[in-house]
């Protein structure tokens, strides 16, 4: 399957900038092509737009087109400082969050407009499109190929993608957090706003920090939900953060009478299941809603990948004992279905790889993983090696500034999940020494990204913070 996949990469298509000599300065209205949140209609309470920006700010050359949507607040005349939602990934699609939490954010913003836009290189914003990268990742997940095959295939796919994108005139070195921050300031100016409020989620918190570094006077307040330190030396390896989240999840089940009675010895059963999967490698055919029936060979690596992604994408950590138990008892259909459902199929395209590598964010690839499960350590090392192989192939220049801590006097609210597998609460503490006005709130029972995880408590904190960023928020609801 892998040679066939690598042999059919000629069908790759690329998006990017058009060679327009002069950037436009204002927003251009465009029809909204996505379903709007309930209660919003175009153009009365929402409008979609594009904005042309330089591929490299401060240099002549190609331009890019950013695509976004503005959900109108109830009183923008008296609240001229909109909220900018900065999505994660990098390379994520902002329209999923817009549909899920857009209306809630408008309410929490207290009359302000809320702006959603796809960052450069992602989705409709001059996307870096190399479907072969996601197809390869999915193929490796289904086949559970050995490490060397995976490394060779990843290096070949990334090299092909690099050469293809460059052949279309794209400057891959222009896709980093510094240029994204400059895009945001250009968007602020186009909206006619003197100041904005930043709400970053996951990688979006990294973007928010860069805006604070480069354009400090333009930011009234910043919310960092699932914070990512700019200082890459502070990053922990995936194996460590994942292990901590797993231990915490199983410990909470053991402490809860109902969970412990329903799923006894959940942690021990998890370890036993990982060992059995690598020993027996059961094969199960299941239905994937995107491509039909797929055959999954279950191993510890693809099950761990699925669990990690489910937690990363906001599923409650305490769903894990219920997912693991049937497989421990010999029924693999549910866990195989979860593996098949975790396949990406084009959501991030090449932006995830290019921007991650350009930002020098492979510090998290260092592997000194802790924990009692050798399978988790192997998965972490495997993931790290694939990241390094991809970044080496793209051959990007890195700006050393992007890996330095960000100092800021702007009032900042940091939200962290106690069971987050990738941005643990420790990352919030990494940021605190560099911030003059920080507030850190840790939700002990939740995972990655609080508002997208459905926390009404987090929304109440946002509303209070955006009303008065210098006042201390009331955290009484957090423990629930």
Protein Blocks (a to p, Z undefined) as FASTA:
>chain_A
ZZmmmmmmmmpccedddddfbdcfbdcddddfbdcdehiacfklgccddddddfbghiac
ddddddddddddfblmlmmcccddddehehiafklmmmmmmmmmmmmnnopacdddddeh
iajlopaddfklmmmmmmmmmnopafklmmmmmmmmmmmmmmmmmmnopafklmcfklmm
mmmmmmmmmnopabdcdddehjlmmmmmmmmmmmmmlpmbdcdehiadfblmlpccfklm
mmmmmmmmmmmmmmpmklmmmmghklmmmmmmmmmmmmnopadddddfknopadddddfk
lmmmmmmmmmmnopafklmmmmmmmmmnopaklmmmmmmmmpnglmnmmmlmmmmmmnop
ammmpccbecjbfklmmmmmmmmmmmmmmmmmnopacdfklmpccddfbdcdddddfkbc
klcfklmmmmmmmpfbbcddddfkbcehjklnopaklmmmmmmmmmmmmbccdfklmmZZ
